[in-house]
Amino acid sequence: MDAATLTYDTLRFAEFEEFPQTEEPVWILGRESSALTEKDDILCDISSRLWFTYRKNFPPIGGTGPTSDTGWGCMLRCGQMILGEALVFRHLGRDWRWVKGKRQREEYYSILNAFIDKKDSYYSIHQIAQMGVGEGKSIGQWYGPNTVAQVLKKLSVFDSWSRLAVHVAMDNTVVIEEIKRLCMPWLDYAGAAAFLDPELERELNGFTEGACALDQSAVWKPLVLLIPLRLGLSEINEAYIETLKKCFMLPQSLGVIGGKPNSAHYFIGYVGEELIYLDPHTTQPSVEPCDDGLVPDDSYHCEHPPCRMHIRELDPSIAVGFFCSTEDDFDDWCLRIRKMSGRREALPMFELVDRQPSHFMSSDVLNLTPDFSDSDHLERFFDSEDEEFEILSL
């Protein structure tokens, strides 16, 4: 049978191994578990992650474009997954769990509707592809991790419900001052009032004059921090492996988008020397929301045993993601990163600095055109036009 005609159900038990029985700790987005005693909890946690895959038969992108992203949209789907996880953290919390067939909270369906494959969803494949067109990426062209991060940053501006601050840290450097200005635009870096909007000033003053302490969520826009990195030339430098693994251990972890030759994946954790990931390379029919706003959601959760790959197979071009819901959360992340950077056994993947170095260009003036180190390499490695790489689902 030709590989292109195999269905997801046909390959389900042949392709996916059972989760290993190992004494090694399992780390999933900042949570540690035991494969020996908490296997069911691990699988429930993984199946609760939003799983965005190739889709077919959705409305044409741009009105006349493709009706499927099979063969070219894997990195775009990985971008949807890492941002979708941020929305879950934002609106439902890290402890939220999906139960098949059970009606979920309204916020959950609002999150799914933001990714439905149609032109007016905030983070649909249509919006991501067309935002790329405006920045020199034609529809159907492959994106690298940096490019999809920049596109998601621009799209998040229109999401008034989530009110996220998406920051893409460039040049392997995270600037604390830059992030705090982004997340608290009405304050100066020292924390003194610098209100530009009188109505906002009155609102915030109202909080401070009350008997209760000021809720950080009222003055801090929840942060999605995406850090595009290159951890080697043609393969990952082993000196970065322990640091990369430690990123999955941080409570602020959103995982990693990246991949290996012919496929982009969303990495959510690790066990031993193996990365645990969600794979977008299954083509499923597009989904239409119900009249009441609910979304048939079974196809947005991966119920088979999780995919795994050896960490040394990872392509060196990745983007690491973190979510900080409050300023205290971000300060805690900075403290943890500095402790990680001070350890001799692992090489830091990026630099954390208080203020922007004088030679840096502001991220506000960066465009989405990737440099050759990003685009040339990734367009050779992410995805393939060969149908044999696709697992099609009816």
Residue pairs with C-beta under 8 A, 6 or more apart in sequence:
2 388
3 387
3 388
3 389
3 390
3 391
4 387
4 388
4 390
4 392
5 392
6 391
6 392
7 391
7 392
7 393
7 394
8 282
8 284
8 391
8 392
8 393
9 393
11 391
12 304
15 391
16 304
16 305
16 306
16 307
17 305
17 308
18 305
19 35
19 39
19 42
19 43
19 305
19 306
20 35
20 271
20 272
20 274
21 35
21 36
22 35
22 36
22 271
22 272
23 34
23 35
23 36
24 35
24 271
24 272
25 32
25 33
25 34
25 271
26 32
26 33
26 34
26 35
26 38
26 42
26 269
26 270
26 271
26 276
27 33
27 245
27 248
27 249
27 269
27 270
27 271
28 42
28 45
28 46
28 248
28 268
28 269
28 276
29 49
29 85
29 94
29 248
29 253
29 254
29 255
29 268
29 269
30 94
30 248
30 249
30 250
30 251
30 252
30 253
31 45
31 94
32 249
33 41
33 42
33 45
35 42
35 271
43 305
43 306
44 97
45 97
46 268
46 276
46 278
46 302
46 306
47 98
47 301
47 302
47 303
48 96
48 97
48 98
48 301
49 81
49 85
49 88
49 268
49 278
49 301
49 302
50 80
50 81
50 84
50 85
50 88
50 111
50 112
50 115
50 300
50 301
51 81
51 278
51 280
51 299
51 300
51 301
51 302
52 77
52 78
52 80
52 81
52 84
52 115
52 280
52 300
53 77
53 279
53 280
53 281
53 282
53 283
53 284
53 299
54 68
54 69
54 70
54 71
54 73
54 74
54 77
54 280
54 281
54 282
54 283
54 284
54 390
55 68
55 69
55 117
55 125
55 283
55 284
55 285
55 286
55 287
56 67
56 68
56 70
56 283
56 284
56 285
56 286
57 67
57 68
57 285
57 286
58 67
58 68
58 117
58 118
58 125
58 126
58 286
59 67
59 117
59 118
59 119
59 126
60 66
60 67
61 67
61 119
61 125
61 126
61 129
61 130
61 139
62 126
62 129
62 130
62 133
62 139
65 129
65 139
65 140
66 139
66 140
68 283
69 76
69 77
69 125
69 129
70 283
70 390
70 392
71 383
71 384
71 385
71 387
71 390
72 140
72 141
72 142
72 383
73 125
73 129
73 280
74 259
74 263
74 264
74 280
74 281
74 382
74 383
75 142
75 143
75 144
75 145
75 148
75 257
75 259
75 264
75 378
75 382
75 383
76 125
76 128
76 129
76 143
76 148
77 125
77 264
77 280
78 148
78 257
78 258
78 259
78 264
78 265
78 266
78 280
79 128
79 143
79 148
79 149
79 151
79 152
79 257
80 115
80 123
80 125
80 128
81 255
81 257
81 266
81 278
81 280
82 226
82 254
82 255
82 257
82 266
82 319
82 321
83 123
83 152
83 156
83 166
83 224
84 111
84 115
84 123
85 254
85 255
85 268
85 321
85 323
86 164
86 222
86 224
86 254
86 321
86 323
87 111
87 114
87 162
88 96
88 111
89 254
89 323
89 325
90 162
90 164
90 222
90 323
90 325
91 107
91 108
91 110
91 111
91 162
92 105
92 107
92 108
92 111
94 251
96 108
98 104
98 297
98 301
100 298
100 301
100 303
103 294
104 297
109 289
109 293
109 294
109 295
110 161
110 293
112 289
112 295
112 297
112 300
113 121
113 289
113 293
113 295
114 121
114 122
114 123
114 124
114 159
114 162
115 121
115 122
115 123
115 124
116 124
116 287
116 288
116 289
116 295
117 124
117 125
117 126
117 286
117 287
118 124
118 126
119 126
119 127
119 130
121 127
122 155
122 156
122 158
122 159
123 152
123 155
123 159
127 155
128 148
128 151
128 152
128 155
129 137
129 139
129 140
130 139
131 151
131 154
131 155
131 368
132 138
132 139
132 141
132 143
132 147
132 151
132 368
133 139
135 150
135 151
135 367
135 368
135 369
136 367
136 368
136 369
137 143
137 147
137 368
141 379
142 378
142 379
142 382
142 383
143 151
143 378
143 382
144 228
144 317
144 370
144 374
144 375
144 377
144 378
144 379
144 382
145 228
145 257
145 258
145 317
145 318
145 319
145 374
145 378
146 168
146 228
146 317
146 319
146 370
146 374
147 368
147 370
147 374
147 375
148 257
148 319
149 168
149 226
149 228
149 257
149 319
150 168
150 366
150 367
150 368
151 368
152 166
152 226
153 166
153 167
153 168
153 226
154 368
156 162
156 164
156 166
156 224
162 222
163 221
163 222
164 221
164 222
164 223
164 224
165 179
165 182
165 183
165 221
165 222
165 223
165 224
166 223
166 224
166 226
167 178
167 179
167 182
167 223
167 224
167 225
167 226
167 363
168 226
168 227
168 228
168 363
168 366
169 175
169 225
169 226
169 227
169 228
169 350
169 363
170 228
170 363
170 366
171 360
172 227
172 229
172 349
172 350
172 351
173 350
173 351
173 352
173 353
173 357
173 360
174 225
174 227
174 337
174 350
174 351
174 352
174 353
175 353
175 354
175 355
175 356
175 360
176 334
176 352
176 353
176 354
176 355
177 189
177 354
177 355
177 356
178 356
178 363
179 223
179 225
179 330
180 187
180 189
180 327
180 330
181 189
182 221
182 223
183 220
183 221
183 222
183 223
183 327
183 330
184 219
184 220
184 221
184 327
185 221
186 193
186 194
186 195
186 196
186 197
186 200
186 201
186 204
186 219
187 193
187 194
187 219
188 194
193 201
195 201
195 204
204 214
204 218
204 219
207 214
207 215
207 218
207 219
208 214
216 326
216 327
216 328
217 325
217 326
220 325
220 326
220 327
222 323
222 324
222 325
222 326
223 322
223 323
223 324
223 325
223 330
224 254
224 321
224 322
224 323
225 321
225 322
225 323
225 324
226 319
226 320
226 321
227 319
227 320
227 321
227 322
227 349
227 350
228 317
228 318
228 319
228 374
229 317
229 318
229 319
229 320
229 349
229 350
230 316
230 317
230 318
230 373
230 374
231 237
231 240
231 244
231 316
231 318
231 349
232 240
232 316
233 316
234 316
235 312
235 315
235 316
236 244
236 311
236 312
236 314
236 315
236 316
237 316
237 347
238 312
239 346
239 347
240 346
240 347
240 349
241 311
241 312
241 346
242 345
242 346
243 340
243 346
243 347
243 348
243 349
244 256
244 311
244 320
244 349
245 270
245 311
246 340
246 346
247 253
247 256
247 320
247 349
248 255
248 256
248 267
248 268
248 269
248 270
250 322
250 333
250 336
251 332
252 322
252 323
252 324
252 329
252 332
252 333
253 321
253 322
254 321
254 322
254 323
255 266
255 267
255 268
255 269
255 321
256 266
256 267
256 318
256 319
256 320
256 321
257 264
257 265
257 266
257 267
257 318
257 319
257 321
258 264
258 265
258 267
258 314
258 315
258 317
258 318
258 319
259 265
259 314
259 315
259 381
259 382
260 309
260 313
260 314
260 315
260 381
261 315
261 381
262 381
262 382
262 383
262 384
262 389
263 279
263 281
263 382
263 383
263 389
264 280
264 382
264 383
265 277
265 278
265 279
265 280
265 307
265 309
266 277
266 278
266 280
267 275
267 276
267 277
267 314
268 276
268 277
268 278
269 275
269 276
270 276
270 311
271 308
273 310
273 311
273 312
274 308
274 309
274 310
274 311
275 308
275 309
275 310
275 311
275 314
276 306
276 307
276 308
277 306
277 307
277 308
277 309
278 302
278 306
278 307
279 302
279 307
281 389
281 390
281 391
282 391
282 392
282 393
283 390
283 391
283 392
283 393
284 299
284 393
285 299
285 393
285 394
287 295
287 296
287 299
287 300
289 295
290 296
315 378
315 381
315 382
317 373
317 374
317 377
317 378
320 349
322 333
324 330
324 333
334 352
337 352
338 352
340 346
340 348
341 348
341 351
341 352
356 362
383 389
